[in-house]
């Protein structure tokens, strides 16, 4: 398991990660030494209870983020009783980290004993479905703001970004900031990037 955590840590912005299971506690970690074993177990237990609580109220939540001033905490549920906990720099590129984790998840699950896998969640794979779905109004605002910076190719660029976004994220408002990070790579100049973020900031705050 340490090999997988080493690969995740190689992603820019990642400070370290650990894998927690309800039966065995922390089974692998490369978090900084300031995170003592007991503290990691307590954190893992609390986060796992959050997933269980979501199950109780019929919410399908298999990952979430917690933003602190000093760090960003990313949590991904690996199976029914285990979770991957990643500590990142506050401004880490979440979509890049999620892409790395997605590529490793299957191998990590295969390396874990008695891990009851979570059924995959069906979600739209066609950007057109997302553009005309519940996020239509928000994405229309994003498209207008993008068009002011890159011109008439904004529509095509947005569809490409959504396609990339869907590889690692569910199309939900809480995940929009990760789509914005992908779009920022298509905008030249810090001033244009800042203007774009300022115009759509109500969607990601």
Phi and psi restraints in degrees (value plus and minus 20) as a CYANA .aco file:
   2 UNK   PHI     -81.3   -41.3
   2 UNK   PSI     -51.8   -11.8
   3 UNK   PHI     -82.7   -42.7
   3 UNK   PSI     -61.5   -21.5
   4 UNK   PHI     -85.1   -45.1
   4 UNK   PSI     -62.5   -22.5
   5 UNK   PHI     -85.7   -45.7
   5 UNK   PSI     -53.5   -13.5
   6 UNK   PHI     -84.7   -44.7
   6 UNK   PSI     -60.4   -20.4
   7 UNK   PHI     -84.9   -44.9
   7 UNK   PSI     -60.7   -20.7
   8 UNK   PHI     -84.6   -44.6
   8 UNK   PSI     -61.3   -21.3
   9 UNK   PHI     -85.8   -45.8
   9 UNK   PSI     -43.8    -3.8
  10 UNK   PHI     -91.8   -51.8
  10 UNK   PSI     -33.5     6.5
  11 UNK   PHI     -92.1   -52.1
  11 UNK   PSI     111.7   151.7
  12 UNK   PHI     -72.7   -32.7
  12 UNK   PSI     112.8   152.8
  13 UNK   PHI      74.8   114.8
  13 UNK   PSI     -31.4     8.6
  14 UNK   PHI    -107.6   -67.6
  14 UNK   PSI     106.6   146.6
  15 UNK   PHI    -112.1   -72.1
  15 UNK   PSI     -43.7    -3.7
  16 UNK   PHI     140.8   180.8
  16 UNK   PSI     151.6   191.6
  17 UNK   PHI    -174.1  -134.1
  17 UNK   PSI     148.4   188.4
  18 UNK   PHI    -169.8  -129.8
  18 UNK   PSI     140.4   180.4
  19 UNK   PHI    -138.7   -98.7
  19 UNK   PSI     104.0   144.0
  20 UNK   PHI    -132.5   -92.5
  20 UNK   PSI     116.9   156.9
  21 UNK   PHI    -145.7  -105.7
  21 UNK   PSI     127.4   167.4
  22 UNK   PHI     -86.7   -46.7
  22 UNK   PSI     -46.5    -6.5
  23 UNK   PHI    -106.3   -66.3
  23 UNK   PSI     -57.3   -17.3
  24 UNK   PHI    -137.3   -97.3
  24 UNK   PSI     -21.2    18.8
  25 UNK   PHI      55.2    95.2
  25 UNK   PSI    -160.4  -120.4
  26 UNK   PHI     -98.7   -58.7
  26 UNK   PSI      97.1   137.1
  27 UNK   PHI    -121.2   -81.2
  27 UNK   PSI     -32.3     7.7
  28 UNK   PHI    -183.1  -143.1
  28 UNK   PSI     123.3   163.3
  29 UNK   PHI    -179.1  -139.1
  29 UNK   PSI     127.9   167.9
  30 UNK   PHI    -159.4  -119.4
  30 UNK   PSI      10.9    50.9
  31 UNK   PHI     -88.8   -48.8
  31 UNK   PSI     134.9   174.9
  32 UNK   PHI     -74.6   -34.6
  32 UNK   PSI     133.3   173.3
  33 UNK   PHI     -80.1   -40.1
  33 UNK   PSI     -41.6    -1.6
  34 UNK   PHI     -81.7   -41.7
  34 UNK   PSI     -43.5    -3.5
  35 UNK   PHI    -109.2   -69.2
  35 UNK   PSI      73.2   113.2
  36 UNK   PHI     -87.7   -47.7
  36 UNK   PSI     139.1   179.1
  37 UNK   PHI     -76.8   -36.8
  37 UNK   PSI     -65.7   -25.7
  38 UNK   PHI     -82.1   -42.1
  38 UNK   PSI     -59.9   -19.9
  39 UNK   PHI     -85.4   -45.4
  39 UNK   PSI     -60.5   -20.5
  40 UNK   PHI     -83.0   -43.0
  40 UNK   PSI     -60.4   -20.4
  41 UNK   PHI     -84.0   -44.0
  41 UNK   PSI     -61.9   -21.9
  42 UNK   PHI     -84.6   -44.6
  42 UNK   PSI     -63.9   -23.9
  43 UNK   PHI     -81.6   -41.6
  43 UNK   PSI     -66.7   -26.7
  44 UNK   PHI     -79.9   -39.9
  44 UNK   PSI     -62.5   -22.5
  45 UNK   PHI     -83.7   -43.7
  45 UNK   PSI     -63.0   -23.0
  46 UNK   PHI     -83.7   -43.7
  46 UNK   PSI     -65.0   -25.0
  47 UNK   PHI     -85.9   -45.9
  47 UNK   PSI     -58.1   -18.1
  48 UNK   PHI     -85.2   -45.2
  48 UNK   PSI     -55.1   -15.1
  49 UNK   PHI     -86.6   -46.6
  49 UNK   PSI     -51.5   -11.5
  50 UNK   PHI     -82.0   -42.0
  50 UNK   PSI     -63.4   -23.4
  51 UNK   PHI     -82.5   -42.5
  51 UNK   PSI     -63.0   -23.0
  52 UNK   PHI     -83.9   -43.9
  52 UNK   PSI     -58.0   -18.0
  53 UNK   PHI     -83.1   -43.1
  53 UNK   PSI     -61.1   -21.1
  54 UNK   PHI     -82.1   -42.1
  54 UNK   PSI     -57.1   -17.1
  55 UNK   PHI     -81.7   -41.7
  55 UNK   PSI     -61.6   -21.6
  56 UNK   PHI     -79.8   -39.8
  56 UNK   PSI     -59.5   -19.5
  57 UNK   PHI    -117.4   -77.4
  57 UNK   PSI      -3.7    36.3
  58 UNK   PHI      44.7    84.7
  58 UNK   PSI      12.8    52.8
  59 UNK   PHI    -118.5   -78.5
  59 UNK   PSI     113.2   153.2
  60 UNK   PHI    -113.8   -73.8
  60 UNK   PSI      63.9   103.9
  61 UNK   PHI    -139.9   -99.9
  61 UNK   PSI      95.6   135.6
  62 UNK   PHI    -136.4   -96.4
  62 UNK   PSI     -16.8    23.2
  63 UNK   PHI    -182.6  -142.6
  63 UNK   PSI     134.3   174.3
  64 UNK   PHI    -179.8  -139.8
  64 UNK   PSI     147.6   187.6
  65 UNK   PHI    -144.3  -104.3
  65 UNK   PSI     125.2   165.2
  66 UNK   PHI    -146.9  -106.9
  66 UNK   PSI      98.0   138.0
  67 UNK   PHI    -117.4   -77.4
  67 UNK   PSI     103.0   143.0
  68 UNK   PHI    -133.5   -93.5
  68 UNK   PSI     146.4   186.4
  69 UNK   PHI     -83.5   -43.5
  69 UNK   PSI     -58.0   -18.0
  70 UNK   PHI    -111.3   -71.3
  70 UNK   PSI     -40.7    -0.7
  71 UNK   PHI    -181.0  -141.0
  71 UNK   PSI     145.2   185.2
  72 UNK   PHI    -137.3   -97.3
  72 UNK   PSI     109.6   149.6
  73 UNK   PHI    -125.7   -85.7
  73 UNK   PSI     100.5   140.5
  74 UNK   PHI    -130.2   -90.2
  74 UNK   PSI     112.4   152.4
  75 UNK   PHI    -148.8  -108.8
  75 UNK   PSI     108.6   148.6
  76 UNK   PHI    -146.8  -106.8
  76 UNK   PSI     107.9   147.9
  77 UNK   PHI     -96.3   -56.3
  77 UNK   PSI     101.5   141.5
  78 UNK   PHI    -106.8   -66.8
  78 UNK   PSI     -62.9   -22.9
  79 UNK   PHI    -174.8  -134.8
  79 UNK   PSI    -189.0  -149.0
  80 UNK   PHI     -80.7   -40.7
  80 UNK   PSI     -46.9    -6.9
  81 UNK   PHI    -150.6  -110.6
  81 UNK   PSI       4.9    44.9
  82 UNK   PHI    -164.2  -124.2
  82 UNK   PSI     133.3   173.3
  83 UNK   PHI    -165.0  -125.0
  83 UNK   PSI     127.9   167.9
  84 UNK   PHI    -119.7   -79.7
  84 UNK   PSI     105.8   145.8
  85 UNK   PHI    -134.3   -94.3
  85 UNK   PSI     102.9   142.9
  86 UNK   PHI    -141.2  -101.2
  86 UNK   PSI     107.8   147.8
  87 UNK   PHI    -121.1   -81.1
  87 UNK   PSI     106.0   146.0
  88 UNK   PHI    -146.6  -106.6
  88 UNK   PSI     146.3   186.3
  89 UNK   PHI     -86.3   -46.3
  89 UNK   PSI     131.3   171.3
  90 UNK   PHI     -75.5   -35.5
  90 UNK   PSI     -52.3   -12.3
  91 UNK   PHI    -125.7   -85.7
  91 UNK   PSI       3.9    43.9
  92 UNK   PHI     -81.2   -41.2
  92 UNK   PSI     128.8   168.8
  93 UNK   PHI    -101.6   -61.6
  93 UNK   PSI      78.5   118.5
  94 UNK   PHI     -81.9   -41.9
  94 UNK   PSI     -59.4   -19.4
  95 UNK   PHI     -84.5   -44.5
  95 UNK   PSI     -52.8   -12.8
  96 UNK   PHI     -88.7   -48.7
  96 UNK   PSI     -61.1   -21.1
  97 UNK   PHI     -84.5   -44.5
  97 UNK   PSI     -63.3   -23.3
  98 UNK   PHI     -82.5   -42.5
  98 UNK   PSI     -56.9   -16.9
  99 UNK   PHI     -83.4   -43.4
  99 UNK   PSI     -63.2   -23.2
 100 UNK   PHI     -83.0   -43.0
 100 UNK   PSI     -66.3   -26.3
 101 UNK   PHI     -82.3   -42.3
 101 UNK   PSI     -61.8   -21.8
 102 UNK   PHI     -80.5   -40.5
 102 UNK   PSI     -58.6   -18.6
 103 UNK   PHI     -88.6   -48.6
 103 UNK   PSI     -46.1    -6.1
 104 UNK   PHI    -119.0   -79.0
 104 UNK   PSI     -34.5     5.5
 105 UNK   PHI     -77.3   -37.3
 105 UNK   PSI     -67.5   -27.5
 106 UNK   PHI     -79.7   -39.7
 106 UNK   PSI     -64.0   -24.0
 107 UNK   PHI     -85.0   -45.0
 107 UNK   PSI     -59.3   -19.3
 108 UNK   PHI     -82.7   -42.7
 108 UNK   PSI     -63.8   -23.8
 109 UNK   PHI     -82.3   -42.3
 109 UNK   PSI     -60.1   -20.1
 110 UNK   PHI     -86.7   -46.7
 110 UNK   PSI     -42.7    -2.7
 111 UNK   PHI    -109.0   -69.0
 111 UNK   PSI     -27.3    12.7
 112 UNK   PHI    -119.9   -79.9
 112 UNK   PSI     119.6   159.6
 113 UNK   PHI    -103.8   -63.8
 113 UNK   PSI     120.8   160.8
 114 UNK   PHI      31.7    71.7
 114 UNK   PSI      23.7    63.7
 115 UNK   PHI    -120.1   -80.1
 115 UNK   PSI      89.8   129.8
 116 UNK   PHI     -98.5   -58.5
 116 UNK   PSI      90.4   130.4
 117 UNK   PHI     -88.7   -48.7
 117 UNK   PSI     128.3   168.3
 118 UNK   PHI    -104.8   -64.8
 118 UNK   PSI     110.9   150.9
 119 UNK   PHI     -77.2   -37.2
 119 UNK   PSI     115.5   155.5
 120 UNK   PHI     -81.5   -41.5
 120 UNK   PSI     121.6   161.6
 121 UNK   PHI    -109.6   -69.6
 121 UNK   PSI     107.7   147.7
 122 UNK   PHI     -94.4   -54.4
 122 UNK   PSI     112.6   152.6
 123 UNK   PHI    -166.9  -126.9
 123 UNK   PSI     140.6   180.6
 124 UNK   PHI     -78.7   -38.7
 124 UNK   PSI     118.9   158.9
 125 UNK   PHI    -131.0   -91.0
 125 UNK   PSI     -31.9     8.1
 126 UNK   PHI    -120.1   -80.1
 126 UNK   PSI     101.4   141.4
 127 UNK   PHI     -71.9   -31.9
 127 UNK   PSI     -52.1   -12.1
 128 UNK   PHI     -81.8   -41.8
 128 UNK   PSI     -56.1   -16.1
 129 UNK   PHI     -84.1   -44.1
 129 UNK   PSI     -58.2   -18.2
 130 UNK   PHI     -90.9   -50.9
 130 UNK   PSI     -61.4   -21.4
 131 UNK   PHI     -86.3   -46.3
 131 UNK   PSI     -44.7    -4.7
 132 UNK   PHI    -128.1   -88.1
 132 UNK   PSI     -14.3    25.7
 133 UNK   PHI    -111.3   -71.3
 133 UNK   PSI    -175.7  -135.7
 134 UNK   PHI     -78.6   -38.6
 134 UNK   PSI     -43.0    -3.0
 135 UNK   PHI    -113.8   -73.8
 135 UNK   PSI     -10.9    29.1
 136 UNK   PHI     -73.8   -33.8
 136 UNK   PSI     -66.2   -26.2
 137 UNK   PHI     -86.1   -46.1
 137 UNK   PSI     -62.7   -22.7
 138 UNK   PHI     -84.9   -44.9
 138 UNK   PSI     -61.7   -21.7
 139 UNK   PHI     -92.1   -52.1
 139 UNK   PSI     -46.5    -6.5
 140 UNK   PHI     -85.2   -45.2
 140 UNK   PSI     -60.0   -20.0
 141 UNK   PHI     -84.5   -44.5
 141 UNK   PSI     -62.8   -22.8
 142 UNK   PHI     -81.0   -41.0
 142 UNK   PSI     -63.4   -23.4
 143 UNK   PHI     -82.7   -42.7
 143 UNK   PSI     -63.0   -23.0
 144 UNK   PHI     -83.6   -43.6
 144 UNK   PSI     -63.1   -23.1
 145 UNK   PHI     -86.2   -46.2
 145 UNK   PSI     -56.8   -16.8
 146 UNK   PHI     -88.4   -48.4
 146 UNK   PSI     -60.2   -20.2
 147 UNK   PHI     -81.2   -41.2
 147 UNK   PSI     -52.7   -12.7
 148 UNK   PHI     -85.6   -45.6
 148 UNK   PSI     -43.1    -3.1
 149 UNK   PHI    -120.3   -80.3
 149 UNK   PSI     -53.8   -13.8
 150 UNK   PHI    -143.1  -103.1
 150 UNK   PSI     -19.5    20.5
 151 UNK   PHI      63.4   103.4
 151 UNK   PSI    -174.1  -134.1
 152 UNK   PHI     -87.0   -47.0
 152 UNK   PSI     -30.2     9.8
 153 UNK   PHI    -104.7   -64.7
 153 UNK   PSI     -14.6    25.4
 154 UNK   PHI     -79.2   -39.2
 154 UNK   PSI     -60.5   -20.5
 155 UNK   PHI     -82.7   -42.7
 155 UNK   PSI     -66.9   -26.9
 156 UNK   PHI     -84.8   -44.8
 156 UNK   PSI     -62.6   -22.6
 157 UNK   PHI     -83.0   -43.0
 157 UNK   PSI     -60.7   -20.7
 158 UNK   PHI     -84.4   -44.4
 158 UNK   PSI     -62.0   -22.0
 159 UNK   PHI     -82.3   -42.3
 159 UNK   PSI     -62.4   -22.4
 160 UNK   PHI     -83.0   -43.0
 160 UNK   PSI     -60.6   -20.6
 161 UNK   PHI     -86.9   -46.9
 161 UNK   PSI     -60.0   -20.0
 162 UNK   PHI     -83.8   -43.8
 162 UNK   PSI     -60.7   -20.7
 163 UNK   PHI     -79.8   -39.8
 163 UNK   PSI     -62.1   -22.1
 164 UNK   PHI     -87.7   -47.7
 164 UNK   PSI     -61.4   -21.4
 165 UNK   PHI     -79.6   -39.6
 165 UNK   PSI     -61.8   -21.8
 166 UNK   PHI     -87.1   -47.1
 166 UNK   PSI     -35.2     4.8
 167 UNK   PHI     -88.2   -48.2
 167 UNK   PSI     -47.7    -7.7
 168 UNK   PHI    -148.8  -108.8
 168 UNK   PSI     -29.0    11.0
 169 UNK   PHI    -151.0  -111.0
 169 UNK   PSI     132.7   172.7
 170 UNK   PHI    -104.2   -64.2
 170 UNK   PSI     123.3   163.3
 171 UNK   PHI     -95.9   -55.9
 171 UNK   PSI      58.5    98.5
 172 UNK   PHI    -147.0  -107.0
 172 UNK   PSI     134.7   174.7
 173 UNK   PHI     -79.3   -39.3
 173 UNK   PSI     -54.8   -14.8
 174 UNK   PHI     -85.7   -45.7
 174 UNK   PSI     -37.0     3.0
 175 UNK   PHI    -123.5   -83.5
 175 UNK   PSI     -16.3    23.7
 176 UNK   PHI     -79.8   -39.8
 176 UNK   PSI     -52.8   -12.8
 177 UNK   PHI     -82.7   -42.7
 177 UNK   PSI     -46.4    -6.4
 178 UNK   PHI     -94.5   -54.5
 178 UNK   PSI     -52.5   -12.5
 179 UNK   PHI     -86.4   -46.4
 179 UNK   PSI     -59.6   -19.6
 180 UNK   PHI     -82.0   -42.0
 180 UNK   PSI     -58.8   -18.8
 181 UNK   PHI     -80.8   -40.8
 181 UNK   PSI     -59.5   -19.5
 182 UNK   PHI     -85.3   -45.3
 182 UNK   PSI     -62.8   -22.8
 183 UNK   PHI     -86.7   -46.7
 183 UNK   PSI     -52.8   -12.8
 184 UNK   PHI     -81.5   -41.5
 184 UNK   PSI     -46.4    -6.4
 185 UNK   PHI     -88.0   -48.0
 185 UNK   PSI     -38.0     2.0
 186 UNK   PHI    -113.4   -73.4
 186 UNK   PSI     -24.0    16.0
 187 UNK   PHI    -126.6   -86.6
 187 UNK   PSI     109.1   149.1
 188 UNK   PHI    -109.4   -69.4
 188 UNK   PSI     121.7   161.7
 189 UNK   PHI      67.1   107.1
 189 UNK   PSI     110.8   150.8
 190 UNK   PHI     -82.0   -42.0
 190 UNK   PSI     -56.6   -16.6
 191 UNK   PHI     -83.9   -43.9
 191 UNK   PSI     -62.5   -22.5
 192 UNK   PHI     -86.6   -46.6
 192 UNK   PSI     -60.5   -20.5
 193 UNK   PHI     -81.4   -41.4
 193 UNK   PSI     -65.8   -25.8
 194 UNK   PHI     -84.4   -44.4
 194 UNK   PSI     -59.7   -19.7
 195 UNK   PHI     -83.7   -43.7
 195 UNK   PSI     -60.4   -20.4
 196 UNK   PHI     -82.1   -42.1
 196 UNK   PSI     -68.9   -28.9
 197 UNK   PHI     -82.5   -42.5
 197 UNK   PSI     -61.0   -21.0
 198 UNK   PHI     -82.1   -42.1
 198 UNK   PSI     -57.7   -17.7
 199 UNK   PHI     -92.2   -52.2
 199 UNK   PSI     -50.1   -10.1
 200 UNK   PHI    -132.9   -92.9
 200 UNK   PSI      -5.7    34.3
 201 UNK   PHI     -82.1   -42.1
 201 UNK   PSI     -46.9    -6.9
 202 UNK   PHI     -84.4   -44.4
 202 UNK   PSI     -38.2     1.8
 203 UNK   PHI    -103.7   -63.7
 203 UNK   PSI     -38.4     1.6
 204 UNK   PHI    -142.9  -102.9
 204 UNK   PSI      -8.0    32.0
